[in-house]
């Protein structure tokens, strides 16, 4: 068989030309185009802002230790959401 790019004689079972690197056959399937969406980031930011807003509102309107614990729990939940999203993006 001859290479369709450079004309070099190559083996019949060769997948690529050893001289120029051109594939001897067409790909069976094309790779999916990598498409990055901004919506997951926006949704995460909106969720974090809403949690922090609710936490601050409850912390200011309620009195006692329960409101402080709730505010810290909301802040911790926000951090967990951001960390999980960052971890999911790396995979």
N, C-alpha and C positions, 0 to 999 in steps of 0.2 A: 504494500500500500504506500502511496505517496502522501506527504503532508499537503493539505490544501492551502496552507499559508506560504511555506517556503519551498515546497517541492522535494524535500529530502525523503529518501526511501526509508520507511520505518516498518517495524514488525506489524503483522496483521492484527494482533491482539493488543497493540499499544493503545493506551488511553490518551496519552499526550505525545506530542512530538518532542524527542529528546533534544532537538536543536533549538527550536523557537518556543516550545511550551504550549503551542496551540492544541486545544482538545480535538480529538479525532471524531467525536460524536457530539451531538447536541444534548444539552442537559434535559433530563426527563421532566423536571419540574423547576420552576424558578423560585428562588428564596423569597419569602414574604418580606415586603418592604417594612423597614423599621419605622414605626410611626409613633412619635412621642406625643402624648396627650397632656395638656396642662390641667385638665379637669380634676384628676385625683389630687393634685397639689392644692388647687383652689378649694376643693371640698374639705380637705384636711385643715387648711387654714381657717375656713369658716367654722368648722366644728370646734377648733381650739378657741377661737375668739368667742363663740357662743358659750362654751363651758366656762371660760374665764369671766365673761360678763355675768353669767348666772351666779358663779361663785362670789364675785365681788358684790353683787346685789344682795344675795342672801347674807353675806358677811356683814354688810352695813345695816341691813334692816333687822336682823335677829340679834338677840343679846345672849351673852354667855359663852361658855367654852364650846358648845356644840357648833356654833357658827364658825368658829375658828378652825375646828377640825374639818368641817364641811368645805371650807375654803381651801384648806391644804389638800383635801382629797380631790377636789376638782382640779387644782393645779397639777397634782401628781398624775391624774388621769390624762390631762392635756399633754404632759411630757411623755407618757406611755404611748399615746396615739402618735406623736411625732416620731418617737424612736421606732415604733413598729412600721410606720410608713417608710422611714429611711432604710430599715432593714429589708423590707419588701422590694424596694427599688434596687438594692444591690444584687438581689437574686435573679 
